[in-house]
Amino acid sequence: MNTLVVCSHCEKMNRVPLDKAVTAQPICASCKTKLPLHDGVQEVSDGGLAKLIRNADRPLVVDFWAEWCGPCKAFAPTFVATAKQLGQQFIFAKLNTEQCPAAAQAHQIRSIPTLIVFKNGVEVNRQSGAMPQAMFMQYLAQWKA
């Protein structure tokens, strides 16, 4: 199964096989830059997020976070573990609200961590606050493709 990854350098969309991304660092087909995909989770910028929302071929789960946020750091391993398990059904992305304030403002992020699920280019749900993995997986079950 492939996932869509936006290149952080040229913002081109790339289809990356999830199984190969585990053993090798994927590179952009256009500019040959290393893609920001780690453990099934991609880091996105303001423009990259907008492009991913428009082009996602399955539900997109975005974690809006910041480096200084304790609950964000505590939730990060749960987000990665869930991405490893559900990467076939969802696209997982993280957006650093300190580095990408325009996207945070556009999506009216008031507290972090905030998770937003996008489906067919539209926000379908949001949840603020960290949660245990079982609760996170239950939360995502309602949005499966």
N, C-alpha and C positions, 0 to 999 in steps of 0.2 A: 504494500500500500504506500502511496506517495503522500507527502504533505506539501502544502504551498509555503514557500519561504520568500520573503522580500529581501533583496540584497540591501544591506545597509549603505553601500557605496553608490550604486547606480539606480536603486529602487526598482529593478526589474524583478518580475515574478519568476520563481524557479520551482519546478517540481522535483522533490527530493525523496528517494526511497527511504522510508524510516529505518528499515533494517540495515541499510548500508551506512546511514548517518551515525549509527552506533559505533562502527569500527573505523570510520574514516571521516575526516572533516570535509563536509561538502563545500564546493566552490560555485560561484555564480557562473552560469553558462555564458553570460554576456561579457562581464569584465574580469572574470577569474579571481575575484576577491573571495576570501573565506566567508561563508554565510554564517549569520549569527544564530545557529541552531545548535543547542546543547541539550542532550538527554530528552529530545522530543519537544523542547520549548524554545521558541525563538524570541529574541529581543527585537522590539520594533521601535521605530521613530514616529514622529508625528505623521509624516507623509506615508511611511510604510504601513502604519496602522490603517489609515484611510484606504490605501490600495488593497490591503488584506481583507478588510471588511467588504469591499466591493466584489472581490474575486473569490472569496472562500467557497469551496465546493461542499462544505459540511459545516456544522456549527463551530463558531470561533469563540474560544474562552480567553478573555484578556484579564490579566492580573495587573491592576494599576498599583504601583508601589513606590517606595522611596528608600534610599540607603539608610537613613537615620531612623526608620520606623521599626521598632522592636517586633510588633506583631507581624509585620511584613516579612522580616527575616525568619521568624518562627514558622510562618506558613510556607515559605519557599520550598523546603524539602517535600512537603505534602503536595504542592503544585507539581513538582517534578515527578514524584512517584505516581501521581494520578495520570500525568501526561504519558508516562511509560506504559501504563495499563490501558489507557483509552485513546491513544494516538491514532488508532484506526478510525475512530468515530468522531473525533473532534480535532481542531487545530488549536494548539495552546501557544499563547504569546504573553510576554511581559512588557509593560511600558513603564519606564522610570519617570515619574511625574516631575522630578526635579530637572531632569535633562530634557523633557518634552512637555513643557507647561501648556503649549497650545492645545495639544490633544487632551490633556487633563481638563482644561477649561472648556473645550468644545463638548466634552462628555459630562460636564458638570460634576466632576469628582470633588466631593466635599470632605471625605475621610478616606483613609487608606489602612489596610488594603481594601480595595473595592474590586470585585469580580463582575465583569459584564459578559453576558452571552449574546452573541450576534448570530442571527440565522437569516439567510437570504438577504444580507445587507442591512438588516434592521435589528436594533437592540430588542431582545425579547425578555430579558430579565437582568437584574443586578442584585448583588449581595455585598454588603459591607462587613468587614471583620474576618478574622482568620477562623477556620473551622477544622476539626479533625478530619482525617482522610475518609472515614466511613461516611460522615455527614456530607463531605464534598462530593463523593461519588454518588450518593443518593440525590443530592441537589442536581447533578449533571444528568442523571438518568431521565429526567423529564424532557431534556432537550436533545436526546440522541437523534441522529439523522434518520 
